């Protein structure tokens, strides 16, 4: 008897996140950038506007174009399902929201002339989180050290040396959020919590 293969919805948070990002990018394309300005990009807008606070989180859904979207989703869809299976859907939602808030607020305070959109901070959070998958109490994985040196070191260098319209700040702070949450979540798992 032949076994039939079926497509499974294996990582609901990650797949939903990718779908929302796709819709936001499509809307941005269809509205010639107006939807990003309204909902999917954080910038130094008045604190009296409720949307300023909404955009602190929703900027992670918007992308400047299809190349930006595909680049980020490649990493999200590669790393996200493994992390969601290990840590659960609720923790993945918390990581995405925390990354959005941290990068959105830091961008608002320290980079008032720069608009920020895209899931790059979430990508870097996932990259650093994934390096903790083999974590055991009392140990620091060499993979984490190497990933931190290569990825964060590259972002610090590029942030100082290059003017390429890429938010290295979002990458750096997204990575920091991922490192902290990866450490804390794996510490709980290691203790059997």
C-alpha positions as CSV (number, residue, x, y, z in Angstrom):
1,X,0.0,0.0,0.0
2,X,1.4,3.3,-1.0
3,X,1.5,6.0,1.6
4,X,0.2,9.3,0.5
5,X,2.1,12.5,1.2
6,X,0.3,15.5,2.4
7,X,1.3,19.1,2.9
8,X,1.3,20.1,6.6
9,X,0.9,23.5,8.2
10,X,4.0,22.7,10.3
11,X,4.9,26.1,11.8
12,X,1.7,28.2,12.1
13,X,3.4,31.3,13.6
14,X,6.2,31.4,11.0
15,X,3.9,30.7,8.1
16,X,1.5,33.3,9.3
17,X,4.3,35.8,9.7
18,X,5.5,35.1,6.2
19,X,2.0,35.5,4.8
20,X,1.4,38.9,6.6
21,X,4.8,40.1,5.3
22,X,3.8,39.0,1.8
23,X,0.5,40.9,2.0
24,X,2.2,44.0,3.4
25,X,4.7,43.9,0.6
26,X,2.0,43.4,-2.0
27,X,0.0,46.3,-0.5
28,X,3.2,48.5,-0.5
29,X,3.6,47.7,-4.2
30,X,-0.1,48.3,-5.0
31,X,-0.2,51.6,-3.1
32,X,3.2,52.9,-4.3
33,X,4.6,53.0,-0.8
34,X,1.6,54.6,1.0
35,X,0.7,51.5,3.0
36,X,4.3,51.2,4.3
37,X,4.2,54.8,5.4
38,X,0.9,54.3,7.1
39,X,1.4,50.9,8.9
40,X,4.6,49.0,8.0
41,X,7.4,51.5,8.5
42,X,8.6,53.2,11.7
43,X,9.9,56.7,11.5
44,X,10.0,59.8,13.7
45,X,6.2,60.6,13.6
46,X,4.4,62.5,16.4
47,X,4.0,60.7,19.7
48,X,0.4,62.0,19.8
49,X,-0.4,59.7,16.9
50,X,-1.6,56.2,18.0
51,X,-0.1,54.7,14.8
52,X,3.4,55.7,16.0
53,X,3.1,53.0,18.7
54,X,1.5,50.5,16.3
55,X,4.4,50.9,13.8
56,X,6.9,50.1,16.6
57,X,5.8,46.5,16.0
58,X,4.3,46.4,12.5
59,X,7.4,47.7,10.8
60,X,8.7,44.1,10.8
61,X,6.0,43.2,8.3
62,X,6.8,45.8,5.7
63,X,9.5,45.5,3.0
64,X,10.9,48.0,0.6
65,X,10.4,45.6,-2.4
66,X,10.3,42.0,-3.5
67,X,14.1,41.4,-3.3
68,X,14.1,42.7,0.3
69,X,11.1,40.4,1.1
70,X,12.5,37.3,-0.5
71,X,15.9,37.7,1.2
72,X,14.3,38.0,4.6
73,X,11.7,35.3,4.1
74,X,14.4,32.8,2.9
75,X,16.0,33.0,6.4
76,X,12.7,33.2,8.3
77,X,11.3,30.1,6.6
78,X,14.6,28.2,7.0
79,X,15.2,28.9,10.7
80,X,11.7,29.7,12.0
81,X,10.1,26.3,11.8
82,X,12.9,24.6,13.7
83,X,12.8,27.3,16.4
84,X,9.0,27.2,16.6
85,X,9.1,23.4,17.0
86,X,11.7,23.6,19.8
87,X,10.3,26.7,21.7
88,X,6.6,26.7,20.8
89,X,4.4,29.2,18.9
90,X,3.8,31.6,21.9
91,X,7.6,32.1,22.4
92,X,8.0,32.8,18.7
93,X,5.3,35.5,18.8
94,X,7.1,37.0,21.8
95,X,10.4,37.1,20.0
96,X,8.9,38.7,16.9
97,X,7.1,41.4,19.0
98,X,10.2,42.0,21.3
99,X,12.4,42.4,18.2
100,X,10.0,44.8,16.6
101,X,9.6,46.9,19.8
102,X,13.3,47.0,20.6
103,X,14.4,47.9,17.0
104,X,11.4,50.3,16.5
105,X,12.0,52.2,19.7
106,X,15.8,52.4,19.3
107,X,15.3,53.6,15.7
108,X,12.8,56.2,16.8
109,X,15.0,57.6,19.6
110,X,18.5,57.4,18.1
111,X,17.9,57.6,14.3
112,X,15.1,60.3,13.9
113,X,15.9,60.9,10.2
114,X,15.8,57.2,9.2
115,X,12.7,55.2,8.4
116,X,12.8,51.5,9.3
117,X,10.9,48.6,7.7
118,X,11.5,44.9,7.2
119,X,12.1,41.6,9.1
120,X,15.9,41.8,9.1
121,X,15.9,42.3,12.9
122,X,13.7,39.2,13.2
123,X,16.1,37.3,10.9
124,X,19.1,38.2,13.1
125,X,17.1,37.2,16.2
126,X,16.4,33.8,14.7
127,X,20.1,33.4,13.5
128,X,21.4,34.0,17.0
129,X,18.6,32.0,18.7
130,X,19.3,29.0,16.4
131,X,23.0,28.9,17.5
132,X,21.7,28.0,21.0
133,X,19.8,24.9,19.9
134,X,22.5,22.6,21.4
135,X,22.9,24.6,24.6
136,X,23.5,22.8,27.9
137,X,23.7,24.4,31.4
138,X,27.1,25.7,32.2
139,X,28.3,25.8,28.6
140,X,28.5,28.4,25.9
141,X,28.2,26.8,22.4
142,X,31.1,27.6,20.1
143,X,28.6,28.0,17.3
144,X,27.0,30.9,19.2
145,X,30.4,32.6,19.6
146,X,31.2,32.1,15.9
147,X,27.8,33.3,14.7
148,X,28.0,36.3,17.1
149,X,31.5,37.2,15.8
150,X,30.6,36.8,12.1
151,X,27.1,38.2,11.9
152,X,27.3,40.9,14.6
153,X,30.9,41.8,13.8
154,X,29.9,42.2,10.1
155,X,27.0,44.5,11.0
156,X,29.1,46.7,13.3
157,X,31.8,47.0,10.6
158,X,29.2,47.8,7.9
159,X,27.4,50.2,10.1
160,X,30.7,52.2,10.6
161,X,32.3,51.7,7.2
162,X,29.5,51.7,4.7
163,X,26.6,54.0,3.8
164,X,24.4,51.4,2.1
165,X,20.9,52.3,3.3
166,X,20.7,49.0,5.4
167,X,19.7,49.3,9.0
168,X,22.7,47.6,10.7
169,X,21.2,48.8,14.0
170,X,18.1,46.5,13.5
171,X,20.4,43.6,12.7
172,X,22.6,44.2,15.7
173,X,19.7,44.7,18.2
174,X,17.6,41.9,16.6
175,X,20.6,39.6,17.1
176,X,20.9,40.7,20.7
177,X,17.2,40.0,21.3
178,X,17.7,36.5,19.7
179,X,20.8,35.8,21.8
180,X,19.1,36.7,25.0
181,X,15.9,34.8,24.3
182,X,17.8,31.8,22.9
183,X,19.9,31.6,26.0
184,X,16.9,32.0,28.3
185,X,14.6,29.6,26.5
186,X,17.3,27.0,26.2
187,X,18.2,27.4,29.9
188,X,14.5,26.6,30.7
189,X,14.6,23.6,28.4
190,X,17.8,22.3,29.9
191,X,16.3,22.5,33.4
192,X,13.3,20.6,32.1
193,X,10.9,23.5,32.7
